[in-house]
């Protein structure tokens, strides 16, 4: 038996967390790890007490034809990254790594070119998270240094999507 490398181990856990997602379009799972310990987890879904899209049977963003990466204020869900950040203290997140996995809710395929939205990027920056590792395929991933998001501020360019 071959031992799974540490990055894919954590990405596998984030992928399992994504299975709790309640979006009809895409489900994401996030875990925050600091000093080789899982600090918190999060998946995308409606705020506590509100009906989830899977329960309502409709995604308002899909119904309105809103493209991926835009107009997240219309979405019913709290994103996986935000839910993971909400569940941890900043002290626990300083210098940490956030592992992120996204899957298409209809096909089960990994989300192509997955990334955090602009709102989640701002939260990740303020939480003190050092890097974000995003699954591309079952064994491939990309590593984003959060300082790159600070130095390359797309909000100054009016850039939408990702």
Helices and strands as residue ranges (DSSP letters): H 6-18, E 26-34, E 37-43, E 45-46, H 53-56, H 60-63, G 72-74, E 77-78, H 80-86, H 90-93, E 97-104, H 118-127, E 131-135, E 141-145, H 146-151, G 154-156
